[in-house]
């Protein structure tokens, strides 16, 4: 049995969607003779870094899995305390932690000299992200774990970008092969220029990414489009280094589910959050027009939003929806209950926004569980993007531009009519859907791991 060190900030009880990728790799890799060892952060730091918890995910963790957790420094907390002293003296509101460590795009803040000084210092202390305080502890622990657990390959997954810095430095210090897994773009992100609030930071992050791509033995990304973008940017690096392994679904999550109708009405469900451009605006507009044009249809339709509405603008839209009796909001349910809702709905709604130069390669992890639920998908996604391509290849739904209420309305009517005619069913292509099973994806990763060891063995034997 060979050993893989997996560096991630998210592992149960973290309830972030990114947890599922790491969790399922750790589950299926042992089937292919690879044991995973997890290096992550201690649970008592979750609140400070706004990491939600979901205790039910512990049920999916192998009891024999080795998990090493470390501290993480919030060095900017000292800045917050100092600045709050100044603000108190001036009769102003206290600065909150999120004002400094928020990952959303930011511009230089207006204000006096003190405000600007603290803004730039905090910007430096969160380079490349707010998890940088994890680096020294993860390095110290990582070196010990590599020796103790006889690690063969190091694997870091980002975000956070700090995870790649840890992987990079562990490779430098131990000489072990290393894989860098990009779940999101870094310098290719639409928001990179906005987050990099000064030229020096931009250059530093460009350098960091370049070094990571250069020294990693393999660079994995979650879509072919992102892989191609990385290849194009780093054209002087051999293309064979760049590989795609998508997110996926665990087939075991869908076994033994008790299916029961969520409503006697035609039920459409969205499982996920609304945030950063992912808006229900055009769907609700289409639904309003459909109801107003078809008298009495509101008595036969039910819509469920299962997930957080994180933007005030979107909360206002939902709260102001005229036909609120057909709309049910559920802020949160355990993962297994969310799976049950997916499998018991008539139609699953997928929201992916248009987003500047990222439109083509945005793909939410939820799409893969939708595929496994085997329900028709109303995909309100950019027609040229990765998500649209997946829906078409698997034949699992209808694709509509997310900002076109007329086409959305038309698609809802077509699905509703099929429901009434009892002809609403999924005609998905099983062979294409199965490609996204984590059992299959685990095999793909195993082949990469074995090829790295084989390559290193051949070089050592020369």
Order of alpha helices (4+ residues) and beta strands (2+ residues): beta-alpha-beta-beta-alpha-alpha-alpha-alpha-beta-alpha-beta-alpha-alpha-beta-alpha-beta-beta-alpha-beta-alpha-beta-alpha-beta-alpha-beta-alpha-beta-alpha-alpha-alpha
